[in-house]
Each structure stands twice: as C-alpha cells, then as structure tokens.
C-alpha cells in the first residue's frame, strides 16, 4: 500500500502549488502572488521583469512603486478569498485556472474574479494608507463635523478614496487600453467597479466614548472598511445573481444590456457576464480544465461541501485504502521541545471516478 505523508498546507500555498502544476495558462497581475516575499516589486528593473503586467501597468509600477507591495498583498488576498468562497465543492477544482485563465473569459466566474481583484487592490492600498506605509497618503481626515445621529466625526478614517483611485488606475488599465467599444472590456470595467462599490456600500463606523466613567456623553467616530471576508460574501451573492448581457449599439455608443429583454437592466453593483460557464466537471485540456477525475472527496457525507456527490458532480466515486504516516505519542521535553513518534494508520480514501 502506498505511504502518504501528511502536510499541513495553508489555503494560499495549496492554490499556488495547484497553479504550478498547470503547464500553460494566460496570466495577469495576480501572478504576483507567486513571487517570493524577498523579491522586490518596484523600481525600473524589477517592474519590467514582473510577469503578467501590461505595459501600462509597468508604467504605473515605475511611477508609484511604493504601492506595489500592496498590489502583491492584494493578489494573495484574491487567491485566499477564492478558496474560502468556493470551499471544497467541485467549483474549487477550477482553482487551477480560476484566478488567471478564467479571468480572460466572459463568464460569471470571470466577473467574480475581476470584481474581487479590483476590491482587493483598493482594500490593500487603503490599509497601507491608514498604517502610514505610503508617503502620498494617510488617514482620511475630511470627514468632520457632527453626524445626524449626534456623534462627532473625528479620528483616522480609512482613506478609501485613495485606494479606489489607485485600483481604477492599475486594475482598469488593461481594459481601457483595449478600447471601450468591445464587450469584454466593458464587462470587465463594470465588474471592476462593482467590486469597489462592494466596499463603499459596506463601510462601517467605529466610535470611542468620552465622558465621566465612560458615560459616553460624547462619541467620536470614524469610518473603516468592512473586513475583506465581508466583501467576498457580498460579491459571492452578486455572483449567484449575475446578469447575462450582450453588446448592444445605442446610437453612436455601445452598451451591455440583458440578453433576456424581460430582465431589468443591472445596477452598478451587479455583476455582468457575456458567456455561459464551461463544464468544469470534465477534462478539457484545450481550456486548461482538469476535470474532477481522481479528486479526493469525503464519502461519508452527502451534504457537506467536500462530499463526493458534490465534489465529483456526477461520475461517482471509488473507495481505496492507504497508509497515512502521522505524528503521534507526542511528549513535551523540558526545555523546550516536543518529541513525537511516527505512527502508520490505514485509512479509507475516496476519489472521483473518471
């Protein structure tokens, strides 16, 4: 029987390893997540060597290099949030192409990736502003006065306007370079903006009480961004209700209107897509889709996200036995180490059929 070593991989690392196994795929700035933290992502020479940046984005990198470390963090945030949002369902099996190759398609998955990516850049840059890591921005101190609720605006509000402006400059640049008369750039620009609006419309208020013994006679408050996980939840809801659109000429301009004329025009916060999603369940080498054959799943659960019925999405699954080597009988030694034995256990492993 084969021996399986147990390794505890974080979600981002797992996704990066999955990406590394795919020989060919389109790329974009999200590939910055692959770079080691020790590699610089700013400066004339490093910017020119960054894989996945368009010429216009290289120019942004050279002109505003201090922000590029935040862009790298944003790429990592997108990967992690994709993993969390789609869990271990068969949707997760598209992860090899989800963030990069599929972002070049016109599907609802591409809509989600673009919205989440533009939001991540805005959040990461805004966080850097608030923390004082960027020279050109800091807290947003324009929010002043007394609110209708009776509290005093003060303190260090998140400078979302700066983060949003940079996201528009950096993330939208490839689409604007293609022109605004084609369907794909219009779709991507709309979804990019929808991602940023998911932050704007979910801003939160934090307050501090002042007064004798914490009586809160006076409250000073400031605005903060929602957790990025909340942004992901909002965009997942938009993903589920995304509108299929088609490119339509209206006079001298083009616009994206619902393919079904009975569907109301989408709002600025809604996600749009031009093409139906491919079948991610079956092998499609030409499009980089690995299918679900051989995928590990949980054969003891039907309704859980990792259950075989959901993960395998149709073909069924098989059960096999394997030896798993794990640490066991661990003892603490003074001072200061933990010593463990290596134990072999035979376990049942379920995998999807072809």
C-alpha positions in Angstrom: 0.0 0.0 0.0 1.3 3.5 -0.7 2.5 5.6 2.1 1.0 9.1 2.3 2.8 11.8 4.4 0.5 14.4 6.0 1.4 18.0 5.3 -0.5 21.0 6.6 -0.8 23.4 3.8 -2.4 26.8 4.1 -5.0 27.7 1.5 -2.9 30.2 -0.4 0.1 27.8 -0.6 -2.1 25.0 -1.7 -3.5 27.1 -4.5 -0.1 28.2 -5.6 1.0 24.6 -5.8 -2.0 23.8 -7.9 -1.3 26.6 -10.2 2.3 25.4 -10.6 1.2 22.1 -11.9 -0.6 23.6 -14.9 1.8 23.9 -17.9 0.1 26.6 -19.9 -2.3 29.4 -19.0 -3.0 33.0 -19.5 -1.6 35.4 -16.9 -2.2 38.8 -15.4 -1.1 40.8 -12.4 -2.5 38.1 -10.0 0.7 36.1 -10.7 2.5 38.5 -8.4 1.2 36.2 -5.6 3.7 33.6 -6.8 6.7 35.8 -6.2 8.8 35.2 -3.0 8.4 37.9 -0.5 12.1 38.6 -0.8 11.8 39.7 -4.4 11.3 43.4 -5.0 8.2 44.5 -6.9 9.2 48.1 -7.5 11.9 50.0 -9.3 12.6 50.4 -13.0 14.3 47.0 -13.5 12.1 44.9 -11.2 8.9 46.4 -12.7 10.0 45.5 -16.2 10.6 41.9 -15.2 7.2 41.3 -13.4 5.4 38.6 -15.2 1.7 39.4 -16.0 1.8 43.2 -16.1 0.7 45.0 -19.2 2.9 47.8 -20.5 0.6 50.4 -18.9 0.8 48.6 -15.5 4.6 48.5 -15.8 4.4 52.3 -16.1 2.2 52.6 -13.0 4.7 50.3 -11.2 7.6 52.5 -12.1 5.8 55.8 -11.3 4.2 54.6 -8.0 6.5 51.8 -6.8 5.7 52.3 -3.1 2.2 50.9 -3.7 3.3 47.7 -5.5 3.8 45.8 -2.3 0.2 46.4 -1.5 -0.7 45.0 -5.0 1.2 41.9 -4.2 -0.7 41.5 -1.0 -4.0 42.1 -2.9 -3.1 39.2 -5.3 -2.6 36.9 -2.2 -5.9 38.1 -0.8 -7.8 37.2 -4.0 -6.4 33.7 -4.0 -7.3 33.1 -0.4 -10.8 34.5 -0.7 -11.5 32.5 -3.8 -10.6 29.4 -1.9 -12.7 30.4 1.1 -15.7 31.4 -1.0 -16.0 28.2 -3.1 -14.7 25.9 -0.4 -14.1 22.3 -1.4 -17.0 21.9 -3.9 -16.4 20.9 -7.5 -16.1 24.7 -8.1 -12.9 24.6 -6.1 -11.5 22.2 -8.7 -11.4 25.1 -11.2 -8.8 26.8 -9.0 -6.0 25.9 -11.3 -7.5 28.3 -13.9 -10.0 30.3 -11.8 -7.9 33.3 -10.9 -5.9 33.7 -14.0 -7.0 31.8 -17.2 -10.7 32.2 -16.5 -10.3 35.9 -15.8 -9.7 36.2 -19.6 -13.1 34.7 -20.4 -16.5 36.3 -20.4 -18.1 34.0 -17.8 -19.7 34.8 -14.5 -16.5 33.3 -12.9 -14.5 36.0 -14.7 -16.9 38.6 -13.4 -16.3 37.4 -9.8 -12.5 37.4 -10.3 -12.4 40.9 -11.7 -14.7 42.3 -9.0 -12.8 40.6 -6.2 -9.4 41.7 -7.7 -10.3 45.3 -8.0 -11.7 45.3 -4.5 -8.6 43.6 -3.1 -6.3 46.3 -4.6 -8.5 49.1 -3.1 -8.5 47.4 0.3 -4.8 46.6 0.4 -3.8 50.1 -0.7 -6.2 51.8 1.7 -4.9 49.7 4.6 -1.4 50.8 3.7 -2.5 54.4 3.8 -4.1 54.0 7.2 -1.0 52.3 8.6 1.2 55.2 7.4 3.2 52.9 5.0 2.7 55.2 1.9 4.2 58.6 1.6 1.5 60.0 -0.7 -1.5 59.3 1.5 -2.6 58.8 5.1 -5.9 58.8 7.0 -8.9 60.4 5.6 -9.5 63.4 7.8 -12.0 65.1 5.5 -14.9 63.5 7.5 -15.6 66.2 10.0 -18.5 67.8 11.9 -21.5 66.3 13.7 -23.4 63.4 12.2 -27.2 63.3 12.1 -27.0 60.6 14.8 -25.3 63.2 17.1 -21.8 61.9 17.3 -18.6 63.8 16.4 -16.7 62.7 13.3 -13.0 62.5 14.2 -10.1 60.2 14.3 -8.5 58.3 11.4 -11.0 57.2 8.8 -9.8 54.8 6.2 -8.8 56.7 3.1 -10.8 54.6 0.7 -10.9 57.3 -2.0 -7.1 56.9 -2.5 -7.3 53.1 -2.6 -10.2 53.2 -5.1 -8.4 55.7 -7.3 -5.3 53.5 -7.4 -7.4 50.5 -8.2 -9.0 52.3 -11.1 -5.6 53.4 -12.4 -3.9 50.0 -12.1 -6.6 47.3 -12.4 -8.7 49.1 -15.1 -5.6 50.0 -17.3 -5.6 46.8 -19.4 -9.3 47.2 -20.3 -9.0 50.9 -21.1 -6.1 50.1 -23.4 -8.3 47.8 -25.4 -10.9 50.5 -26.1 -14.4 50.8 -24.9 -16.3 49.6 -27.9 -15.9 45.8 -27.3 -18.0 43.7 -25.0 -15.2 42.2 -22.9 -13.5 45.4 -21.8 -16.9 46.9 -21.0 -17.8 43.9 -18.9 -14.6 43.8 -17.0 -14.7 47.6 -16.3 -18.2 47.3 -15.0 -17.3 44.3 -12.7 -14.1 46.1 -11.5 -16.3 49.0 -10.4 -18.8 46.7 -8.8 -16.1 45.2 -6.7 -15.0 48.6 -5.4 -18.7 49.5 -4.7 -19.0 46.4 -2.6 -16.5 48.1 -0.2 -18.0 51.6 -0.4 -21.6 50.4 0.3 -20.5 48.3 3.3 -18.3 50.9 5.1 -18.6 50.6 8.9 -18.5 53.2 11.7 -16.2 52.7 14.8 -16.6 55.0 17.8 -14.9 55.9 21.1 -16.8 57.1 24.1 -15.8 60.1 26.2 -17.2 61.2 29.5 -17.0 60.6 33.2 -16.5 56.9 34.0 -17.2 56.0 30.4 -20.6 57.6 30.3 -20.3 58.2 26.6 -21.6 61.8 26.9 -19.6 62.4 23.7 -18.7 59.9 21.0 -16.1 60.5 18.4 -16.4 58.2 15.4 -14.6 57.4 12.1 -15.2 55.2 9.1 -13.5 51.9 8.4 -13.7 49.4 5.6 -15.5 46.2 6.1 -13.4 43.0 6.5 -12.3 41.6 3.2 -14.2 38.4 4.0 -17.4 40.5 4.1 -16.6 41.9 0.7 -16.2 38.4 -0.6 -19.6 37.4 0.8 -21.2 40.3 -0.9 -19.6 39.6 -4.2 -20.5 35.9 -3.9 -24.1 37.0 -3.7 -23.7 39.1 -6.8 -22.0 36.1 -8.5 -25.1 34.0 -7.8 -27.4 36.6 -9.2 -25.2 37.8 -12.1 -26.9 39.0 -15.2 -26.1 37.6 -18.7 -25.7 40.6 -21.1 -25.0 41.2 -24.7 -23.2 44.1 -26.5 -25.8 46.5 -28.0 -25.3 49.6 -30.0 -27.3 52.6 -28.9 -26.8 55.4 -31.3 -23.1 56.1 -31.5 -22.2 54.2 -28.4 -22.2 50.6 -27.3 -23.6 49.3 -24.1 -24.2 46.0 -22.2 -27.9 45.1 -21.9 -29.6 42.0 -20.5 -29.7 39.2 -23.1 -33.3 38.5 -21.8 -35.3 41.6 -22.5 -37.6 40.8 -19.6 -34.7 41.2 -17.2 -34.3 44.6 -15.7 -31.1 46.5 -16.5 -28.4 45.6 -13.9 -27.4 48.2 -11.3 -23.8 49.4 -10.9 -23.2 47.0 -8.0 -24.4 43.9 -10.0 -22.1 41.5 -11.8 -22.4 41.0 -15.6 -21.2 38.2 -17.9 -21.2 37.6 -21.6 -20.8 33.9 -22.0 -22.1 30.8 -20.2 -19.7 28.9 -18.0 -17.9 25.9 -19.4 -18.4 22.4 -17.9 -15.7 22.3 -15.1 -16.5 18.8 -14.2 -15.0 17.1 -17.2 -11.5 17.1 -18.6 -10.9 19.9 -21.2 -7.1 20.2 -21.9 -7.6 22.9 -24.5 -9.1 25.2 -21.9 -6.9 24.1 -19.1 -9.8 22.4 -17.2 -8.6 19.3 -15.3 -12.0 17.8 -14.5 -12.7 16.0 -11.3 -11.3 12.6 -12.1 -9.1 11.4 -9.2 -10.2 14.2 -6.9 -10.2 13.4 -3.2 -13.6 13.7 -1.5 -15.5 12.8 1.6 -17.5 9.6 1.1 -19.1 9.7 4.5 -21.0 13.0 3.9 -23.7 13.9 1.4 -24.4 17.5 2.2 -21.0 18.8 3.2 -19.1 20.9 0.7 -16.5 18.2 0.4 -19.0 15.4 0.0 -18.3 13.1 -3.0 -21.7 13.8 -4.6 -21.0 17.5 -4.8 -17.2 17.3 -5.5 -17.4 14.7 -8.2 -20.5 16.3 -9.8 -21.9 13.2 -11.4 -19.4 10.4 -12.2 -19.5 8.8 -8.8 -16.5 7.8 -6.7 -14.5 4.8 -5.6 -13.0 3.9 -2.2 -9.5 2.7 -1.5 -7.2 2.0 1.4 -3.9 3.8 2.1 -1.4 4.1 4.8 -1.0 7.5 6.4 2.1 8.4 8.4 1.3 10.8 11.2 3.0 12.2 14.3 1.7 10.5 17.5 2.5 10.0 21.2 4.0 13.5 21.4 5.7 14.4 24.6 7.0 17.8 25.9 10.6 17.8 26.9 11.9 20.3 29.4 13.1 22.7 28.0 11.8 23.3 25.3 11.0 20.8 22.6 8.3 18.3 21.6 9.2 14.8 20.6 6.8 12.6 18.6 6.8 9.1 17.2 5.8 8.3 13.6 2.6 6.1 13.5 1.1 4.4 10.5 -2.6 4.3 10.2 -4.7 2.6 7.5 -7.5 4.9 6.3 -10.1 4.8 3.6 -9.7 7.4 0.8 -12.4 8.3 -1.6 -11.7 9.6 -5.1 -13.9 10.7 -8.0 -14.3 8.3 -10.9 -13.4 9.2 -14.5 
